[in-house]
Amino acid sequence: MPLPFIDDFHAIVTQRRPLIDTRAPVEFAKGSFPGAVNLPLMSDAEREKVGTTYKRKGHDAAVALGHELVGGAVKSERVEAWVDFVTKHPEAYLFCWRGGQRSQIAQEWLHEAGITIPRLQGGYKAFRAYLMAESLRLAKTKEILILGGRTGSGKTLLLPQLPESIDLEGLANHRGSSFGRYATPQPPQIGFESALSYAQIQHDAAGHRRLILEDESRNVGHCYLPDEVFATFQQGQVVLLEASLEERIEITYDEYILAAQADYAHAHAEGKTPYDWVEVMRHNFARIRKRLGDENYRHLAERFEAAWTHQQRTGDPGEHRMWIRELLERYYDPMYDYQIERKQDRIAFRGDAKSVLEYLKEEA
């Protein structure tokens, strides 16, 4: 009796199925799917040896070498890892690049160990093609609302209160600005695209007729939205969240100073990043030097260093509000004003957080 395949990709997403990615670590690192864990059939070195043999001696020789390399104690170790995962996650599926030999071998070895688990029809390649197509289809079939507003207006704080929203910055693990890098790394591009598609499919399955997104550029840190998806999102109506300069300074201070310093301190202490907050901030200022202009850059860099020195000496980070004010006024606000001028014909509503929330809930 043949071992089972699964090709209901929609159910995999909506049921949040755990997945065993049997590809090599180097392949997994380029991107996989939400809920996927890398338990490879072959290590990177083993895969490279098999690939070289395939090129030089053909398919049969490569298969023979593969069984030689992944045999005995190595095989037992790999099977044990798969069994342990499936025991904890009996609803899991497995896959390889095209749903071929690697996942078939893993499936057979698991079956020999007393566990029958389906593998993805067409593997990673087919599932990814499905996700990319669904992402674009859903972008085009949903009513899109874009939540805009000047830097620090609190868009990211408002978004979680809207069930119809998808948090692009959360998926990209980045705040979406020049100073938006978190202490932990962003996902690879393929991982970001997969996560976005998962979010869209789950959003659709929840029955939402419209999709609310924060106003982002195509790039969110080093992750970027696929061209057609981004172009479609950009056609949506805009709801502007307005806040006073003083409110925006406080929101920016809370997020980019207090929360960010705690984030980097925690990650640095656990060895998850080689950088500390002040190093990253200096790098961020240097990255926007050209846009700021030399005079503005030197002035703001000096204000930043003075605030940091004061914090180191007194323990009070409050001086950072001074350069935040100037950065908003000199850098972010002019960029925002230029961008919003181009969207005037798409603005559906504008107001403070309470008004925007009421408007969106009424429209829903």
C-alpha positions as CSV (number, residue, x, y, z in Angstrom):
1,M,0.0,0.0,0.0
2,P,1.5,3.4,-1.0
3,L,2.3,5.9,1.7
4,P,0.1,8.9,1.8
5,F,0.5,12.3,0.0
6,I,-1.2,15.5,1.0
7,D,-2.0,18.3,-1.5
8,D,-4.6,20.3,0.4
9,F,-2.3,23.3,0.9
10,H,-5.2,25.5,2.1
11,A,-5.9,23.1,5.0
12,I,-2.2,23.1,6.0
13,V,-2.3,26.9,6.4
14,T,-5.7,27.2,8.1
15,Q,-5.1,24.2,10.4
16,R,-1.6,25.5,11.2
17,R,-0.1,22.1,10.5
18,P,3.5,21.5,11.9
19,L,5.9,20.6,9.1
20,I,9.1,18.6,8.9
21,D,11.5,20.2,6.3
22,T,13.8,17.4,5.3
23,R,16.0,19.6,3.1
24,A,19.5,20.4,4.1
25,P,20.2,23.3,6.6
26,V,21.6,25.5,3.9
27,E,18.3,25.2,2.0
28,F,16.2,25.8,5.1
29,A,18.2,28.9,5.9
30,K,17.1,30.5,2.7
31,G,13.5,30.3,3.9
32,S,10.8,27.8,4.7
33,F,7.2,27.9,6.0
34,P,5.6,29.0,9.3
35,G,5.5,26.0,11.6
36,A,8.3,24.2,9.8
37,V,11.2,22.7,11.6
38,N,14.4,21.6,9.9
39,L,15.1,17.9,10.5
40,P,17.2,17.1,7.4
41,L,17.8,13.8,5.8
42,M,21.3,14.9,5.0
43,S,23.6,17.5,6.4
44,D,25.0,20.2,4.2
45,A,28.3,18.3,3.7
46,E,26.5,15.1,2.9
47,R,24.3,16.8,0.4
48,E,27.3,18.4,-1.3
49,K,29.0,15.0,-1.6
50,V,25.9,13.4,-3.1
51,G,25.5,16.3,-5.5
52,T,29.0,16.0,-6.7
53,T,28.7,12.3,-7.2
54,Y,25.5,12.8,-9.2
55,K,27.2,15.2,-11.6
56,R,30.2,12.9,-12.1
57,K,28.8,9.4,-11.9
58,G,25.0,9.7,-12.3
59,H,21.9,9.0,-10.3
60,D,22.5,5.4,-9.1
61,A,26.0,6.2,-7.8
62,A,24.6,9.3,-5.9
63,V,21.8,7.3,-4.3
64,A,24.2,4.6,-3.3
65,L,26.5,7.2,-1.7
66,G,23.5,8.8,0.1
67,H,22.6,5.5,1.7
68,E,26.2,4.9,2.7
69,L,26.5,8.4,4.3
70,V,23.1,8.2,6.0
71,G,23.2,4.7,7.4
72,G,23.9,2.9,10.6
73,A,24.1,5.3,13.6
74,V,23.5,8.3,11.5
75,K,20.2,6.9,10.2
76,S,19.1,5.9,13.7
77,E,19.8,9.5,14.9
78,R,17.8,11.1,12.1
79,V,14.9,8.7,12.5
80,E,14.9,9.3,16.2
81,A,14.6,13.0,15.7
82,W,11.7,12.6,13.3
83,V,9.9,10.2,15.6
84,D,10.4,12.5,18.6
85,F,8.9,15.4,16.6
86,V,5.9,13.4,15.3
87,T,5.2,12.0,18.7
88,K,4.9,15.5,20.0
89,H,3.1,16.7,16.9
90,P,1.1,13.8,15.5
91,E,-0.7,16.1,13.0
92,A,2.6,17.0,11.2
93,Y,3.5,16.5,7.6
94,L,6.9,16.3,5.9
95,F,8.4,17.6,2.7
96,C,11.6,18.1,0.7
97,W,12.4,20.2,-2.4
98,R,10.0,18.6,-4.9
99,G,8.3,15.9,-2.8
100,G,10.7,13.4,-4.2
101,Q,13.4,11.1,-2.9
102,R,14.4,12.8,0.4
103,S,10.9,13.1,1.8
104,Q,10.0,9.6,0.4
105,I,13.0,8.1,2.3
106,A,12.1,9.9,5.5
107,Q,8.5,8.7,5.1
108,E,9.6,5.1,4.5
109,W,12.0,5.1,7.5
110,L,9.3,6.6,9.7
111,H,6.9,3.9,8.5
112,E,9.4,1.2,9.4
113,A,9.5,2.8,12.9
114,G,5.8,2.4,13.2
115,I,4.7,6.0,12.2
116,T,2.8,6.8,9.0
117,I,3.0,10.5,8.1
118,P,1.9,12.2,4.8
119,R,4.3,14.1,2.7
120,L,3.5,17.2,0.6
121,Q,2.7,16.5,-3.0
122,G,5.2,18.4,-5.0
123,G,7.1,19.4,-1.9
124,Y,8.5,22.8,-1.1
125,K,8.3,24.0,-4.7
126,A,4.6,23.3,-5.1
127,F,3.6,24.6,-1.7
128,R,5.6,27.9,-2.2
129,A,4.0,28.3,-5.7
130,Y,0.6,28.0,-4.1
131,L,1.4,30.5,-1.4
132,M,2.7,33.1,-3.8
133,A,-0.4,32.8,-6.1
134,E,-2.8,33.0,-3.1
135,S,-1.0,36.1,-1.7
136,L,-1.6,37.9,-5.0
137,R,-5.1,36.6,-5.5
138,L,-6.2,37.7,-2.0
139,A,-4.5,41.1,-2.3
140,K,-6.6,41.7,-5.4
141,T,-9.9,40.4,-4.0
142,K,-9.9,42.2,-0.7
143,E,-10.9,45.7,0.0
144,I,-7.7,47.3,1.2
145,L,-7.4,50.1,3.8
146,I,-4.1,51.6,4.6
147,L,-3.5,53.1,8.1
148,G,-1.2,56.1,7.6
149,G,0.2,58.8,9.8
150,R,3.4,60.6,10.7
151,T,6.2,58.7,12.4
152,G,5.4,58.2,16.0
153,S,1.6,58.7,15.6
154,G,0.9,55.3,17.1
155,K,-0.1,53.2,14.0
156,T,1.6,50.1,15.4
157,L,-0.2,50.5,18.7
158,L,-3.6,50.9,17.0
159,L,-3.2,48.0,14.6
160,P,-3.6,45.1,17.1
161,Q,-7.0,46.6,18.1
162,L,-8.3,45.9,14.5
163,P,-9.2,42.3,13.9
164,E,-9.1,42.8,10.1
165,S,-5.4,43.9,10.2
166,I,-2.2,42.1,9.2
167,D,1.0,43.4,10.9
168,L,3.6,43.6,8.1
169,E,6.2,44.9,10.5
170,G,5.6,42.0,12.9
171,L,6.0,39.5,10.0
172,A,9.2,41.2,9.0
173,N,10.5,41.7,12.6
174,H,11.3,45.3,11.8
175,R,9.7,48.6,12.7
176,G,9.8,49.7,9.1
177,S,12.0,52.8,9.6
178,S,15.7,53.7,9.3
179,F,15.9,53.1,13.1
180,G,13.6,50.1,13.1
181,R,15.9,47.2,13.5
182,Y,15.3,44.8,16.4
183,A,18.0,43.0,18.3
184,T,16.9,39.6,16.7
185,P,17.4,39.1,13.0
186,Q,14.7,39.5,10.3
187,P,13.5,36.4,8.5
188,P,14.9,35.5,5.1
189,Q,12.9,37.0,2.2
190,I,11.3,33.7,1.3
191,G,10.2,33.2,5.0
192,F,8.7,36.7,5.0
193,E,6.7,36.0,1.8
194,S,5.5,32.7,3.2
195,A,4.5,34.3,6.5
196,L,2.6,37.0,4.6
197,S,0.7,34.5,2.5
198,Y,-0.2,32.4,5.6
199,A,-1.5,35.6,7.3
200,Q,-3.6,36.5,4.3
201,I,-5.1,33.0,3.9
202,Q,-5.9,32.8,7.7
203,H,-7.3,36.3,7.5
204,D,-9.6,35.2,4.6
205,A,-10.6,32.0,6.4
206,A,-11.7,34.2,9.3
207,G,-14.3,35.7,7.0
208,H,-12.9,39.3,6.8
209,R,-14.0,41.2,3.7
210,R,-11.4,43.9,4.0
211,L,-7.7,44.0,4.9
212,I,-6.2,46.8,7.0
213,L,-2.4,47.4,6.7
214,E,0.0,49.9,8.1
215,D,1.3,52.3,5.5
216,E,4.7,50.9,4.5
217,S,7.2,51.3,1.7
218,R,7.9,48.3,-0.4
219,N,10.8,47.5,1.9
220,V,10.4,46.7,5.6
221,G,14.0,46.5,6.6
222,H,15.7,44.1,4.3
223,C,12.4,42.2,3.6
224,Y,10.3,43.5,0.8
225,L,6.8,43.0,-0.6
226,P,6.5,41.2,-4.0
227,D,6.0,43.9,-6.7
228,E,2.4,43.0,-7.7
229,V,1.2,42.5,-4.1
230,F,2.7,45.9,-3.1
231,A,1.2,47.7,-6.2
232,T,-2.2,46.2,-5.3
233,F,-1.9,47.3,-1.6
234,Q,-1.0,50.8,-2.8
235,Q,-4.4,51.2,-4.5
236,G,-6.2,51.0,-1.1
237,Q,-7.9,53.9,0.6
238,V,-6.0,55.7,3.3
239,V,-7.1,56.4,6.9
240,L,-4.8,59.0,8.5
241,L,-3.9,58.7,12.2
242,E,-3.1,62.2,13.5
243,A,-1.2,63.0,16.8
244,S,0.5,66.1,18.2
245,L,4.2,66.4,18.0
246,E,4.4,66.0,21.8
247,E,2.5,62.7,21.6
248,R,4.6,61.5,18.8
249,I,7.8,62.3,20.7
250,E,6.6,60.2,23.6
251,I,5.5,57.3,21.5
252,T,8.9,57.3,19.7
253,Y,10.8,57.6,22.9
254,D,8.9,54.7,24.5
255,E,9.5,52.4,21.5
256,Y,12.9,53.4,20.1
257,I,14.6,54.3,23.4
258,L,13.1,52.5,26.4
259,A,11.8,49.3,24.6
260,A,14.7,49.1,22.2
261,Q,17.3,49.5,24.9
262,A,15.7,46.7,26.9
263,D,15.4,44.5,23.8
264,Y,19.1,44.9,22.9
265,A,20.2,44.5,26.5
266,H,18.3,41.2,26.9
267,A,19.4,39.8,23.5
268,H,23.1,40.8,24.1
269,A,23.1,39.2,27.6
270,E,21.8,36.0,26.0
271,G,24.3,36.0,23.2
272,K,21.7,36.5,20.5
273,T,23.3,39.6,19.1
274,P,26.9,40.9,19.1
275,Y,25.8,44.5,19.1
276,D,24.5,46.8,21.7
277,W,21.9,49.5,21.3
278,V,24.2,52.5,21.0
279,E,26.3,50.8,18.3
280,V,23.2,50.1,16.2
281,M,21.9,53.7,16.7
282,R,25.2,55.2,15.6
283,H,25.1,53.0,12.5
284,N,21.5,54.1,11.8
285,F,22.4,57.7,11.9
286,A,25.3,57.1,9.5
287,R,23.0,55.3,7.1
288,I,20.8,58.4,6.7
289,R,23.6,60.9,6.6
290,K,23.2,61.6,2.9
291,R,19.5,62.3,3.2
292,L,20.0,64.4,6.3
293,G,22.8,66.4,4.8
294,D,26.2,66.9,6.6
295,E,25.1,69.8,8.8
296,N,21.9,68.1,10.1
297,Y,23.8,64.8,10.5
298,R,26.5,66.4,12.6
299,H,24.0,68.3,14.7
300,L,21.8,65.3,15.4
301,A,24.7,63.0,16.0
302,E,26.1,65.4,18.6
303,R,22.7,65.6,20.3
304,F,22.5,61.9,20.4
305,E,25.9,61.5,21.9
306,A,25.2,64.1,24.5
307,A,22.0,62.3,25.5
308,W,23.8,59.0,25.7
309,T,26.5,60.5,27.8
310,H,23.9,62.0,30.1
311,Q,22.2,58.6,30.4
312,Q,25.4,56.8,31.2
313,R,26.3,59.4,33.8
314,T,22.9,59.8,35.5
315,G,20.8,56.7,34.4
316,D,18.2,59.1,33.0
317,P,17.4,58.4,29.3
318,G,15.0,61.4,29.1
319,E,17.5,63.6,27.1
320,H,16.9,61.5,24.1
321,R,13.6,63.3,23.6
322,M,15.6,66.3,22.4
323,W,17.1,64.7,19.3
324,I,13.9,62.7,18.7
325,R,12.0,66.0,18.3
326,E,14.5,67.4,15.8
327,L,14.8,64.1,13.9
328,L,11.0,64.1,13.5
329,E,10.8,67.7,12.4
330,R,13.9,67.7,10.1
331,Y,13.8,64.2,8.6
332,Y,10.6,62.2,9.0
333,D,8.0,64.9,8.7
334,P,9.2,66.3,5.4
335,M,9.3,62.8,3.9
336,Y,5.8,62.1,5.2
337,D,4.3,65.3,3.9
338,Y,5.7,64.5,0.5
339,Q,4.3,61.0,0.5
340,I,0.9,62.0,1.8
341,E,0.6,64.7,-0.8
342,R,0.7,62.0,-3.5
343,K,-2.2,60.1,-1.7
344,Q,-4.6,63.0,-1.3
345,D,-7.2,61.5,-3.6
346,R,-7.2,58.2,-1.6
347,I,-7.7,59.7,1.9
348,A,-11.0,58.4,3.3
349,F,-10.8,59.6,6.9
350,R,-8.4,61.4,9.2
351,G,-8.4,61.9,13.0
352,D,-6.9,61.0,16.3
353,A,-6.6,57.4,17.6
354,K,-10.1,57.4,19.2
355,S,-11.8,58.8,16.1
356,V,-9.9,56.5,13.7
357,L,-10.8,53.4,15.8
358,E,-14.5,54.4,15.9
359,Y,-14.5,55.1,12.2
360,L,-12.9,51.7,11.3
361,K,-15.2,49.8,13.6
362,E,-18.3,51.6,12.2
363,E,-17.2,50.9,8.6
364,A,-16.7,47.2,9.5
